[in-house]
Amino acid sequence: MMTPALATDAHQNKNGSVGDEIVLSLRSITRSFQTGRRRIDALHQISLDIRRGQVTGLIGPDGAGKTTLMRLSAGLLPPDSGQGYVLGMDIVREAEAVQAGVGYMPQRFGLYEDLTVQENLDLYADLQGVAKRLRPERYRELMRMTGLSPFTERRAGRLSGGMKQKLGLACSLVDPPRLLLLDEPTVGVDPVSRRELWQIVNRYVQEEGTTVLLSTAYLDEAERCDEVILLHDGQLLGQGPPSDFSHPLTGRTFKIRVPGLKNRHLQEKLAGAPGVTDAVIQGDAVRLVFATQTAPAVEKLLPGVDGAQLQAVDPRFEDAFVAMLGELRGEERSRPAANGPVPLDSGSKEMSNDLIIDVHDVKRRFGDFYAVKGVSFSVRTGEVFGLLGANGAGKTTTFRMLCGLLPASAGSLHVAGVDVRRTAAAARAKIGYMSQKFSLYGNLNVRQNLRFFSSAYGLKGRRRATRIEWAIGQFELAPVVDATSATLPLGYKQRLALACALMHEPDILFLDEPTSGVDPLARREFWHRINVLAAQNVTVMVTTHFMEEAEYCDRMAIMVAGEIPALGTPSEIKRLARSDDGPEPTMEDAFIRIIESQEAEKSP
């Protein structure tokens, strides 16, 4: 197992300065929690240093201890044992001074949703003791950086998810801190807002010398950090530049293409192949990580398949992360037992022409505001269809209308042959819905949630009992079946939510940001399940902010301000972003270009 040495010597960061000053130092830190009868060791003997003027990424799967480490570093939580110093202050004896000296943005930042943007800024300026004479200029700069200048009188509760995150960051920076702690600031945020948040962070690092400790579920963000700290089950696996983790995988990473075969079917086949540590869709190919530097011959990987092209590529941090965690879990690839494999030749078959979702000129108005402005699209049986867009584009509103949870103001919606505007209840009986936020009952345990939702979908007697046992086995919920769902790690919450949505064997599955905040292994497990469902002719409609996940879709629509300016296959969408400077754009490149071009057309 690769374990980069704990970084203890100063090294040059990206902006050319040398950070010798230790801003955060932890030594032998241990912290545990008691949950019912279970004792959870959130952190065990953690020792690390963070230097001035660097961006350090805090990386780890669900339940690794990232938030606990953040709260300890902010002086909000004392350790059971060990010592910690922040800006030279003891995190236990000088906890209040630590709290006053650092900026901390937790996962659910404490915005006051009934207050306006300006009132939230004023409140945090009061709490941080910012002199009133300094506020106007500071506010102007923060509003300019975040793009919130036109919205200072809007209530925070009416902002989009990305705008809320930017306001939360602005509030953390009202009194610029020497140390800024950001706990997953980009979860649930679209790529445009994600880029803007990073621009703000980098500006403070480069111009103000701010030190940043940032946890994230996006491993491409880890590549941008000066150093990364990798946690697993409360233990430190390593600390160092991202390249220290990825370099040992040199010679083990490849891309493979098979003309005429869908990548999600190719990925399913290769993920279970001998010697393959990881297989994930990347652009127009499948990215492979092999267990050794000697890659198997293509003929052994894909027997009987012609035209496969294998190309060596440089390793990345995500490759190392997945390989390391797979090794720790004692397996090459964590794969749930699903209802049969995806047939390799399924990608060459013609998709059904039967329309199962048909949307025509649909609008949704809230007062004088149109959240959805006359959208039209259709989805075929067995298709995986993506609905992408920036925060506030109208995706969730469209989903809720299709599910019969919100009436349309105009237009027609037909789902599984049912007119949703006339008989919404009949449509809901044929669909499963997994919402953006964990919407199960947190005070019920896993089995009780399964019982409740199976009854709500009309299951009774033996069929109900059979489906509950199916869900527990299929989604590997047995170890947590008696745990209250509110206490589950995010990956288990995701499994339970998907299981509940499938209890009645729906024809269509609606997934609203289903992988937001979960780690890469959980995302791979999730998409394996979706691929199997699609192969069984279940239609899947999904929204996601992970642009690489959009590559799993057969087709997608991109929404901007309630409209659909782009509709097509992933390859067709990416063609829209091609240029002389970028002949092979990523899905994120295409997404940002479409959003920006639409906004430019509408700007005065």
N, C-alpha and C positions, 0 to 999 in steps of 0.2 A: 504494500500500500504506500502511495506517495504521500509524504508528510513534510512539506517545506518547513525549514527551521523557523522558529520564532524570530521575528526581525528585532534585533536589539541594537544594530548599528545604524547611524544616520545615513540616509542616502538621498541623492538628488531627486526632487519631485519634478512633475511635468513642466512647471513654469520656470524651472531653472534654479530655484532657491533651495538651500539646504535646510531641512527642518531638524535642528539638533534639540530643540526644546521639547521635553515630554509634556504634553498637555493632559493626557489621561494615562494613568498607570494602575494596573490591577495586579495583585499578587495573591495567589492561592485562594481566589474567591470561590466560595461555595454558597449556594442558596437552594433551599428545598421548600416545597409546599405540601400541605396535607389536603387532599380532596377526598372527602368521605373516609373510606378505609385505606385509600391509596396514598402513599408518600411519593411525591414526584421530585426527583433531583433535577431541578431546572438548570443549575450550573454546578460543575464539579471541578475544583482546583484550577480555576482559570487564571492564567497569568499572561499579560500582554501590555504593550506600550503603544500609544498613538502620538505621533509627532505633529508639531505645529505646521500649519499651512498645507496639509494634505487632505485629500478625500479618501477615506478608508471605507470600504464596503464590508458590511456585516452580512454574511451569506450562510444559509443553512436551511434544511427542510423544515416542514411544520413541526413545532414542538422542540426545536433545537435549543431554545433558550435566548433567542435574539432580543425579544421584548424585555425579558428579565434583565439582561445585560444593559439594555438602554436605560431602564428605570433605575438601576443601581448607579449608572454613570451620571444620571441627572440628580442624584441625591434624594430620590423619592422612595427608595427601598433599601433597607440595610441588609448586608450579607449576614449569613449565619456564622461565617468565619472568613478570615483573610483580611487584607487591607486594600484600600483604594484611595487614590488621590486624583483630584480633578483641578487643574489650574493651581496646583500646589496645596489644595485644601482637602482635608480628610472627609471622605464621603459620609462618615458616621458622625464624627464629633462636630463637623462644620456643615451639616446637611443643608441648613437654610442658606448659608452663603453660597454653596454649590448651586442650589436651585436658582438663586438670584444671578449667578455668573454665567450660566449656560442657557442656550436657546434649545427648547425641546418641543418637537412636533410629533405627538404620538400618532398611532394609526388612525384613530378617530379624533381628529383635532377638535378642541373645545370651542368651536365657533358658537356664538349665540344667534340662532337662526331667526329669532324675531327682531334682531337688531340689524341695521343696515351695514354695508361694508364700512362706511366711515365710522359708525358707532362702535363696530368691533375694533377698528384701529385705535380709536380713542380709549376704549376700555383697556386694551393691552398696553398702550402707552402709559396709562395711569398705573397699571399693575407693575410695570417695569420702571416707573419713576422717571420717565423721559420729560425733560424740561419743555414747557409749552412753546418757548421761543424756537426750539429745534424741530418741532413737529411738522410745520407746513412743508419745509423743504424735504424732510425725510419721507413724508406721505407722498409728495409728488414723485419722488424717485421710485418708491415702491410701487405706486400705481402705474407708472410708466413701464417698469420692468415686467409687471404681471399682466399688463393690458387691461387692468380693471378701472382705469380712469373714467370710462363712460358709465360705470355701474356703482359709483360711490353711494348713491341713494337707494340702491336696490337691497332688499332684505337678503341676508345670507342664505336663508332657507330656499330662496328662489333662484340661486345660482346653480349652474351645472356642476357635475362632480369635479371636472378639471378646474373650474373657477374657484370652487371651495378650497381645493388643495392649494391653489396659488394664493388665496386670501389667508389660509392658515400659515403658509410660509412667510407671507408678508408680516403677519402678526408676530411671528417668531423673530423677525428681523427689525422690528420697530426700534429696539435698542440693540444694534449689531453686536452679537456675542463673539467672544474669542473661540468658543466651542459650540458647534451647532449639531444637535442630535436629531436625526430624521428617521422615524420608524416607518418604513415602507411608504414614502410620500407619493409614489407613482402608481400604487395599486388602484385599479379601476379607472385609470386616467388614459385618455386616448393619446396616440403617438405625437400629435401636435402639441398638446399640453405637456406631455412628458419631456419633449425637447425644450420647451420654454422653461420648465422647472429646472432642468439641468443648466440652462444658460444663466439663470439667476444664481444657482449654487456656484458655478464656476466663476462668475463675476465676483462674488464675495471672497472666494478663495484667492483669486489672482490679484484683486485690487485692495482687499481689506486684510488679507492674511488669515482669514477665518479657517479654522480646522473643522472638518466635517466627518462625522461618523454616520453612515447611511446604510440602513438595511433595505434589501430589495429582493423581490421575487423574479425580477428580470435579469437574467444572467448576462445579457449584452451590456447592461449597466455596470456590472462588475468589471468588465473589460476597460471601462473608462476610469476606474479608480487607480490611485497611486499604489494602494495595497488593498488586499482583501483578508478578512478574518473568516475562517470557515469553522462553523460549529456543527456538532451532531450529537443529539441526546445529551446536551449540557456539557460536552467536552470539546476542547479546542483541538481541531485536527491540524491546523497550520495557519501561519500568517506570512504574507509576503506579497510581492507584485503578482498580478494575475499570470504573467508568463512563467513564474516559478511552478505553478500548478499545471499549466498546459504543455510546457516544453517536454516533460517526460513521455508524452503521448506522440511525439514525432515519429512518423512512419506507421502509425496505427489508424490514421483518419483518412477517409476517402469519400468521394461522391459517386453514386451509381445512377445511371439512366437507362431506361428501357423504352424505346420509342413505341407509342401506341398503348402503353400500359399506365393506368392511373397510379400516381405516386402513392396514394394512401393504401392501395392494394399491394404495391411493391413493398412499401414499408412494413406492412403487416407480415408479409412472408419472410422478410429479412430479419425482423426483430426476433424471431425464434430460431434463427439459423445457428448452427454450431460455430463457436468462435466469435460471434458478434456480441459485443458488449452493449452497444446502443445503435438504434436506427431511428432516425427522425427526418421528417420532410424538411428540406431547405431549398426554397425556390423551386426550380424545375427539376430537382433531383432528390434522391434520398441520401442523407449523410450517414456514414457508417463509422463506428469505432470498433476496432478489432481487439481481441484480448491480447494479441501478440503483434510484433512488427512484421510477421510473415502473414500477409493476407491470403486467404484461400483463393484458389482459382475461381473465376466467374462461373465456370461450368459446375463447380461443386456448390456454389452459393445458390445458383438458379438452374438446376438441371432441366434440360429440355427447353430452355428459353433462349431465343436467338436475339442478337443485336444489343445485348447488354454492354454498357460502356462504363468501365471503372477508372476513376481519376483520383490521384493523390491530392490532398489538400492540407493546408496547415491546421494544426490543432487549435482549439479555442478553449476558453475557460469552462464553458458549459460541458464540453466533452469530458474534461477532467472531473468536474463536479459529479456528473452522472456515473462515470466509471468508478470513482471513489466510493460513492454511496452504494452502488450495486455491490462492490466488493465487501463493504462493511456489513451489508445485509446477507452476505453469503451466497450471492447468486449473480449470474451474469446479467440477468434482465428480469426486473420485477414485472410479471405479467399475470393478471387475474385469469382464472379459469372461466372463459366465456362459453356461450352456447355454440361451439363449433368454430372452426377457423374461417377466415375470409378466403374464398377460392381465388387462386392466383389469376385465373383467366376472367374473373368477373369484370375487370376493367375493360376488356375488349368487347363486352356485350353491349348492345344498344340499351340505353336507359328507357324505361317505360315512358310512353308519350301521354299516359293518363295524368291529367292535371288533378292534383289533390288540394292545392291551394291556388286560388285565383283572386287577385286583388285588382280592382279597377277604379281609378280616380277617387281614392279614399282620402277624406279630409277629417281632421279632428281639431276643433276649436275650443279654446279655453277663454271665454270672454271675447276680447278683440284679438287675441293671439292665436295664430294657427301653428300648432305643434307639428302637424302633418298636412302637407299642401298638395293633395291630389296625386298620390303615389299609385303606380300600377306595376305589377309584376306577377309572375306565376311560378309555381314549383311543381315538379313532377314526382310521381310516386317513387320512393326509394332514393331520392336525391338528398344530398347534404347541401343546404343553401345557407349562405352567410349574409347577414345584414350588418354592415359595418358603418361606422360613422363616428364623428367627434362626440364628446359628451354634450347632451342637449340637442342632438340632431333629430330626435324623434323615434329612435329605434325601439325603446321600451314602450312608448305609446303605441307604436304599430303592433308590437307583440301583444300588448294587452287587448287591443281591438280584435286581433285574430283569435285570441283565446276566449272572447266573449266576456272579458272582465271590464271592458270600457266600451261604451257605445260610440260608433263612428258618427260624425256630424254629417257626412255625405259620402256617396260612393257605394260600391258593392264589395262584399267579402264573402267568398265561398270556401269552406274548409271541409274536406272529406265529403263533398256533395251536399253540405248543409249551408243554408243562407244564415250567416252568423247574425246579421242585423234582425232577422225575424225569429230565429230559434237558437239563441245563444246556448241554452242548456244542452240541447242536442249536440251541438258542436263540441262543448266541453267534455262530453262523454267519450269522444273519440281522440282526445289529445292528452298528452302529458306536459306539464309545465314546471320548469325548474327556474325559479326566479333569481334575479341578480343578487339579492341579499338572502342569507339563510333564513328561510321562512317557516321552518318546522317549529314544533313546540319544544322550547328549550327546557321546560320543567318536566317533560316526559322522557322516559328512557327510549332507547332505540326500538325495542320491541313494541312499546306502547305507541310510538309514532307510526310504525308499520301497521299496527292494528287500526289506528284511527283513520289513516289515509285509505287503507283498503276498504273500510266501511264507508268512507265518504264517496268512494268510487262505486259503491253498490255491491261489493263482494261479500258473500255470506258463506257460512258453513265450511264444507270441505275445501271449496275453491279458495276461500279466504285463507284458511290454514296452510294450504299448499303454497300459495303465493308468498306468504310471510316466510315460510321455510326456504323457499326459492331465493328470496331477497337476502336472507341472512347468509346462505351459502354462496350465492353468486357474487355478492359484494363483500364477502369476507368480513362480516360484521359480528361473528360469534365472539371474538375477544372483548367486544364493547357492548354486547347486546343489553346488558343491565345498567349501562352508564347513562346518565341524563345527557341529552343531546347538546345542551349548552356547554358542557365541559369537554366535548370531543375535540381533538385536533382538527384543523380545517380540512385535511384530506379525508378523514372519516365523515365529517359533516357533508362534504361533497358526495361521497358514496351514498350516504343515507338519503340525501335529497333526491339523487337520481333514482335510487331504488323506489322511493315513494312515488315518483312521477311515472314509474313503469309498472306499478302494481296491477293496473287494469289492462295491460297489454295494448297500449294505444297505437293508432295508425300513424300519428304524428307526434314528434317530440319537440317542444319549444325549449330552447336553452338560452337564458339571458345572462351573459357573462359567467358561464359555469365554472371557469377555471381561474377567476380573479383571485389573486393572493396565494394560490397553492403552488407548491414547488414543482420543478420540472419533472420529477419522477411521477408525481401524482397526475400531472397533465398528460404524460405519456400513457399512463394507465387509463385515464379517462377517455382519451381518443381511441384507444384500443377497443373499449366497450362501444363507442359510437360507431366505429368501423364495422363491428360485428352486427350491430343493429341495422345499419344501412344495408349490409349484405343480405339481411333477412327482410328487406323491403319496407323497413320503417323509414318514414320521411323525417329528416332532421332539419330544423331551422335554428340557427345559432347566431348570437352576437358575441363578439370578442374584441378585446384591445390587443391581444397577442397577434401581431401580423403574420408570424410564421404559422400560427394555427389556421389562418385564413386559407393557407395552401391546401388544407384538407377538404375544402369545399369544392363541390362540382361546379357551382356557379355562385356569384355573390352580387349584391347591390350595395353601393356606397351612398349613404344618406348625408345630405348637407342641408341644414336649416329646414328640415321637413320635406325635402325633395330628393329625387334620385337622379343625379347627373351621370352615373356610371353603372352599367349592368353587364355582366358577362362572366366568362371563366377567369380563373386567376391569371392565366397567360394573357388574355385579352385586356384585363385591367392593367397589367404591368406594361403592356405595349403603349398605353397612353402616357407613360412617364419616360419613354425612351428619349435620349438626346445624344448629341455627339460626345458630351462629357460623361454621360452615364448610359452606355449602350445596353447594360444588363441591370436595370433597376430592381430593387427588392420590392416586396409588397408594401413595406413601410414607405419607401420612396414614392411609389405610385399613390398611396393613400394621402400623403402630405401634399403632393402636387395637385391632386384633384380638389382637396379641401381649399388650398390656397388660391387656385384658379377660380373656383366658385366665389370665394369671398372677394377676390379682386374684381370680378364682374359686377358684384352687387354694391361695392363701395362707391361713393360719389366721386 
